[in-house]
């Protein structure tokens, strides 16, 4: 069975890194986006390590 967690984490990271259309973001929104990107990348890394270690 394939896990969709890596795909979801990757999409979360990509969406968090995209700028809002129409101008600059506030500092709080930038921090939230950065935190979401880091969490998404962390989840993706953990899923990849688990997948590699199963082989």
NORTAGI-V431050 format. One line per field, one symbol per residue. ss: DSSP state (2 for helix, 1 for strand, 0 for the rest). psi: psi as a letter, one per 30 degrees, with the letter a starting at -180 (. if undefined). burial: + if it has 16 or more other C-alpha atoms within 10 Angstrom, else -. A space follows every 50 residues. Layout:
ss=???
psi=???
burial=???
//
This chain:
ss=00002222222222222000000000222222222222222222222222 22220
psi=kkkgeeeeeeeeeeeffklkkgallleeeeeeeeeeeeeeeeeeeeeeee eeff.
burial=-----+--++-++--+----------------+--+++-+++++--+--- -----
//
